[in-house]
Amino acid sequence: MPAPHIDLLSILIAAIVNIIIGFLWYSRYLFGIGSDPSAPPRRLAILWTILVAFLTAYVLGFFEVFLGVTTVTDGMFVGFVVWIGFIATTQISAVIWGKMTFKRFLVHTGCELLTFLAMGGIIGA
């Protein structure tokens, strides 16, 4: 299998957008679940967030390259399919088995949906 040519600039931009969406989504201005504005930033959590954002963007880019995605709309469609097939379906188990409220599930998976649509569109462009 030949190595795919993945545009690293689009991966970088998509990862940054992922981080920004998550920061805003969980800020006290939107949903602010579990946030304490007086708590100091947790450096390890921030580092993991950056790492996960880049890995997620790279893997999504990998799928889009192999699928031949060349438009924003197609990229967003791939992002949606990945979200519905892998993210939403695995996160719902926390509601079924982990006693997470459905409302909290909607907040978490809503953030993931928005980030996957944005990243898919950016990478596909």
C-alpha positions in Angstrom: 0.0 0.0 0.0 1.5 3.3 -1.0 2.0 6.0 1.7 -0.8 8.6 1.5 0.0 12.2 0.9 -1.7 14.0 3.8 -1.6 17.8 3.9 0.0 18.5 7.2 -1.0 22.2 7.2 -4.7 21.2 7.0 -4.1 18.7 9.8 -2.6 21.5 11.9 -5.4 23.9 11.2 -8.0 21.2 11.9 -6.4 20.2 15.2 -6.3 23.9 16.3 -9.9 24.3 15.4 -10.7 21.2 17.4 -9.0 22.6 20.4 -10.7 26.0 20.0 -14.2 24.4 19.7 -13.7 22.3 22.7 -12.4 25.3 24.7 -15.4 27.4 23.8 -17.9 24.5 24.1 -16.9 23.7 27.7 -16.3 27.3 28.7 -18.6 28.9 31.3 -20.2 30.8 28.5 -21.7 27.7 26.8 -21.9 24.4 28.7 -19.1 24.6 31.2 -19.6 21.1 32.5 -17.2 20.3 35.3 -15.3 23.5 34.9 -14.1 25.6 37.8 -13.0 29.1 36.7 -10.8 29.5 39.9 -8.9 26.3 39.3 -5.4 26.6 37.8 -5.0 25.1 34.3 -4.0 21.5 34.3 -0.9 21.3 32.2 -1.1 17.5 31.6 -4.7 17.8 30.6 -3.9 20.5 28.1 -1.0 18.5 26.7 -3.3 15.4 26.2 -5.9 17.6 24.6 -3.4 18.8 22.0 -2.0 15.3 21.3 -5.5 13.9 20.9 -6.6 16.7 18.6 -3.6 16.2 16.3 -4.0 12.4 16.3 -7.8 12.7 15.6 -7.2 15.2 12.7 -4.4 13.0 11.2 -6.5 9.8 11.3 -9.5 11.7 9.8 -7.1 13.1 7.1 -5.9 9.5 6.4 -9.5 8.4 5.8 -10.2 11.4 3.6 -7.1 10.8 1.4 -8.0 7.2 0.8 -11.6 8.1 0.1 -10.5 10.7 -2.4 -12.2 13.6 -0.7 -11.6 16.9 -2.4 -14.4 19.2 -1.3 -15.5 20.7 2.0 -18.9 19.1 1.7 -17.5 15.6 1.2 -15.0 16.2 4.1 -17.9 17.2 6.3 -19.8 14.1 5.2 -16.9 11.9 6.1 -16.6 13.7 9.5 -20.3 13.0 10.1 -20.1 9.3 9.2 -17.0 8.8 11.4 -18.8 10.7 14.2 -22.1 8.7 13.9 -20.3 5.3 13.4 -17.6 5.6 16.0 -18.0 8.5 18.4 -21.7 8.7 19.1 -22.1 4.9 19.2 -19.3 4.4 21.7 -20.2 7.4 23.9 -23.8 6.2 24.3 -22.5 3.2 26.3 -21.8 5.7 29.1 -25.5 6.4 29.2 -26.5 2.8 29.0 -23.9 1.4 31.5 -22.2 4.3 33.2 -25.2 6.2 34.5 -24.4 9.3 32.5 -27.4 11.4 31.9 -28.7 11.7 28.4 -28.4 15.5 28.6 -24.7 15.2 29.4 -24.3 12.7 26.6 -25.8 15.2 24.2 -23.5 18.0 25.4 -20.4 15.8 24.9 -21.3 14.2 21.7 -22.6 17.5 20.3 -19.1 18.9 20.8 -17.6 15.9 19.0 -20.1 16.3 16.1 -19.2 19.9 15.7 -15.4 19.2 15.8 -15.7 16.3 13.3 -17.7 18.4 10.9 -15.3 21.3 11.1 -12.2 19.1 10.9 -13.6 17.0 8.0 -14.4 20.2 6.1 -11.0 21.8 6.7 -9.1 18.7 5.7 -11.3 18.0 2.7 -10.9 21.5 1.3 
